Amino acid sequence: MTSASVSDELTAAIRTIPDYPRKGILFRDITTLLGNAKAFRQAVDALVQPWAGSKIDQIVGIEARGFILGGAVAHQLSAGFVPIRKAGKLPYETVSASYSLEYGLDEIEIHKDAIQPGQKVILVDDLIATGGTAEAAINLLRSVGADIVAACFIIDLPDLGGRKKIEALGVPVRTLVEFEGH
């Protein structure tokens, strides 16, 4: 977590959309944060801060908002950027991991040569909810020999248990704001 004032400013910059994508869900929309130069800068700085001056080889962003955040974090840490995409979106040979969705399975991929064994990586996405996608990304990164330093998210929805799931895998988690419920 970041300082209370920064956390409050970031929270205020995030729009909540009721009943999206279905009734009963409060969707936390970071596009308003991304469009606010000050809030975007604060979020990126807060995500980077623990590793400033450290040797991080790659920032790995989960499609799609993890690309935006991950690119900015990679730039700040002078690291490379690796995208994790939905199956069938990458043009070269890939490795993949499957994960459960509410109504079935999905699959994510990276290029097989994107991470070298032993490289220090940080996983980045906008939000941690149930942790299913992040867990699949961690399994994927471990399958290619990555040393996962941390997983970072702007938003944590603690009631859904994703953070605990990722920490149980031995990966430290950094989040900037929390929203109760889902």
C-alpha positions in Angstrom: 0.0 0.0 0.0 1.1 3.6 -0.6 0.8 6.6 1.6 -2.8 7.5 2.6 -2.9 10.7 0.6 -1.7 9.1 -2.6 -4.0 6.2 -2.1 -6.9 8.6 -1.6 -6.0 10.6 -4.7 -5.8 7.4 -6.8 -9.1 6.1 -5.4 -10.7 9.4 -6.4 -9.3 9.1 -9.9 -10.9 5.6 -10.5 -14.5 5.6 -11.8 -17.0 3.0 -10.5 -19.6 1.7 -12.9 -22.5 -0.1 -11.4 -23.9 -3.3 -13.0 -21.1 -3.8 -15.5 -20.5 -6.2 -17.1 -23.6 -7.7 -15.3 -26.0 -6.8 -12.6 -24.5 -6.6 -9.1 -20.9 -5.9 -10.2 -19.2 -2.6 -9.4 -16.7 -2.3 -12.2 -13.6 -0.3 -11.3 -12.6 1.6 -14.4 -9.0 2.9 -14.5 -9.4 4.7 -17.8 -10.2 7.8 -15.8 -7.0 7.4 -13.8 -5.0 6.8 -17.0 -6.4 10.0 -18.5 -5.5 12.1 -15.4 -1.8 12.9 -15.9 -1.1 13.5 -12.2 -2.9 10.3 -11.0 -1.3 8.2 -13.8 2.2 9.5 -12.8 1.5 8.8 -9.1 0.3 5.3 -9.8 3.4 4.4 -11.9 5.8 6.0 -9.4 4.1 4.0 -6.6 4.4 0.8 -8.5 8.0 1.4 -9.3 9.2 2.7 -5.9 10.1 -0.6 -4.2 12.4 -1.6 -7.0 14.0 1.7 -8.0 17.7 1.1 -8.4 17.2 -2.7 -8.5 18.1 -4.9 -11.4 14.9 -6.0 -12.9 15.2 -7.6 -16.4 11.6 -7.7 -17.6 8.2 -6.2 -16.7 5.5 -8.6 -17.8 2.1 -7.0 -18.5 -1.2 -8.9 -18.7 -3.5 -8.0 -21.6 -4.8 -5.3 -21.9 -4.5 -2.7 -19.2 -1.3 -4.4 -17.9 0.3 -3.3 -21.2 -0.3 0.3 -20.5 1.0 0.1 -16.9 3.7 -2.3 -17.6 5.2 -0.2 -20.4 5.4 2.8 -18.1 6.9 0.7 -15.3 9.4 -0.9 -17.6 10.5 2.5 -18.8 11.0 3.8 -15.3 13.0 0.7 -14.3 15.0 0.6 -17.5 13.7 -2.9 -18.0 12.3 -4.7 -21.1 8.6 -5.3 -21.5 7.0 -8.7 -22.3 3.3 -9.0 -23.1 1.1 -11.8 -21.9 -1.7 -12.2 -24.4 -4.9 -14.2 -24.9 -4.3 -17.3 -27.0 -3.8 -16.8 -30.7 -2.7 -13.2 -30.6 1.1 -13.5 -30.7 2.8 -14.0 -34.1 5.8 -16.3 -33.1 6.1 -19.6 -31.2 4.5 -19.5 -27.8 4.1 -21.2 -24.5 0.7 -21.1 -22.8 -1.2 -21.7 -19.6 -4.9 -22.3 -19.1 -7.0 -21.0 -16.3 -10.6 -21.2 -15.2 -13.3 -18.6 -15.8 -16.7 -18.5 -14.3 -18.1 -20.4 -17.3 -15.2 -22.4 -18.8 -11.5 -22.1 -19.6 -9.3 -19.5 -21.1 -5.6 -19.5 -22.2 -2.8 -17.0 -22.1 0.5 -17.0 -24.0 3.9 -15.5 -24.3 6.6 -15.9 -26.9 8.7 -18.9 -26.0 11.9 -16.8 -26.2 10.5 -13.7 -24.3 12.0 -14.6 -20.9 15.4 -16.2 -20.3 15.8 -18.6 -17.4 16.7 -16.7 -14.2 15.6 -13.3 -15.4 14.1 -11.2 -12.7 10.6 -10.2 -13.7 7.7 -8.2 -12.2 4.1 -9.0 -13.2 1.8 -6.0 -13.8 -1.9 -5.6 -14.3 -4.5 -3.1 -13.3 -6.6 -5.2 -10.9 -6.4 -8.3 -8.8 -9.8 -9.9 -8.1 -10.0 -13.7 -7.9 -6.4 -14.1 -9.0 -7.1 -16.6 -11.7 -5.4 -14.7 -14.6 -2.4 -13.7 -12.4 -2.0 -17.3 -11.2 -2.0 -18.6 -14.8 0.6 -15.8 -15.6 2.8 -16.9 -12.7 2.6 -20.5 -13.8 3.5 -19.5 -17.3 6.4 -17.4 -16.2 7.7 -20.2 -14.0 7.5 -22.7 -16.8 10.0 -20.6 -18.8 12.3 -20.1 -15.7 11.5 -16.6 -14.7 12.4 -15.4 -11.2 9.2 -13.6 -10.2 10.1 -10.7 -7.9 6.6 -9.5 -7.4 3.1 -9.0 -8.8 1.8 -5.4 -8.9 -1.7 -4.1 -9.3 -3.3 -0.7 -8.9 -6.5 -2.1 -7.5 -7.1 -5.0 -5.0 -10.6 -6.4 -4.4 -9.7 -8.2 -1.2 -13.1 -9.8 -0.7 -12.4 -12.0 -3.8 -9.2 -13.5 -2.4 -6.8 -13.0 -5.3 -4.0 -11.4 -3.4 -4.0 -14.3 -0.9 -3.9 -16.8 -3.7 -0.9 -15.1 -5.3 1.0 -14.7 -2.0 0.3 -18.4 -1.3 2.3 -19.1 -4.5 5.3 -17.3 -2.9 4.9 -14.1 -5.0 4.9 -10.8 -3.1 2.0 -8.6 -4.1 2.0 -4.8 -4.3 -1.3 -3.0 -4.6 -2.1 0.7 -4.4 -5.8 0.9 -3.5 -8.5 -1.4 -2.2 -12.2 -1.6 -2.9 -14.5 -3.7 -0.8 -17.0 -6.0 -2.5 -16.7 -6.9 -6.1 
